[in-house]
Amino acid sequence: MADSKIITLAELKDHTKKDNLYVLIHGKVYSVSKFIDEHPGGDEVILAEAGKDATEAFEDVGHSDEARELLVDMLVGDFEQGSDLPTKSATTTPSTAAPVAQTASNVSYFLPLGALAAYFAWRFYSGSA
């Protein structure tokens, strides 16, 4: 299968069944039907990304170099440029959750330090009276 084959959004959406599954990662389309039963994360995670851009899901997991090498044999072609891919509304959730987690982390760090400082200040001032 040559790299020059162009896969359209319609073709990508036509290949969403377990026995005929295309996945889009980094602008390249891969046929993962033969690999889906061997996938360590189970077939559900791949099927959930069928018909849309799976780049974010693929990178979030942190696949190994060996996993990336397996993709070479599964390459179908390049995805057409300028396609309107379905956007994920959940992509904004992690960015808003991160500052909240950071704030909670700061509070849980500085609160005990403040209490410890208050204790030593109390001991210092109450001992000199």
PEJOVEN-V591106 format. One record per residue. RES is the residue in three letters. NEAR is the number of other ideal C-beta (glycine too) atoms within 10 Angstrom. Layout:
RES_NEAR, RES_NEAR
This chain:
MET_10, ALA_8, ASP_9, SER_7, LYS_12, ILE_11, ILE_21, THR_12, LEU_17, ALA_9, GLU_16, LEU_22, LYS_13, ASP_13, HIS_19, THR_15, LYS_10, LYS_13, ASP_8, ASN_10, LEU_21, TYR_23, VAL_29, LEU_24, ILE_22, HIS_12, GLY_11, LYS_18, VAL_22, TYR_23, SER_18, VAL_24, SER_17, LYS_11, PHE_18, ILE_17, ASP_9, GLU_9, HIS_14, PRO_8, GLY_10, GLY_10, ASP_15, GLU_9, VAL_15, ILE_20, LEU_16, ALA_10, GLU_19, ALA_18, GLY_18, LYS_19, ASP_20, ALA_20, THR_15, GLU_14, ALA_17, PHE_21, GLU_11, ASP_9, VAL_12, GLY_7, HIS_15, SER_9, ASP_6, GLU_7, ALA_14, ARG_11, GLU_9, LEU_15, LEU_17, VAL_9, ASP_11, MET_18, LEU_16, VAL_21, GLY_18, ASP_16, PHE_22, GLU_15, GLN_7, GLY_6, SER_13, ASP_6, LEU_12, PRO_10, THR_9, LYS_12, SER_7, ALA_8, THR_9, THR_9, THR_10, PRO_10, SER_8, THR_8, ALA_10, ALA_10, PRO_9, VAL_9, ALA_10, GLN_10, THR_10, ALA_10, SER_10, ASN_10, VAL_10, SER_9, TYR_10, PHE_11, LEU_10, PRO_10, LEU_9, GLY_10, ALA_9, LEU_10, ALA_11, ALA_10, TYR_10, PHE_9, ALA_10, TRP_10, ARG_10, PHE_9, TYR_9, SER_8, GLY_7, SER_6, ALA_4
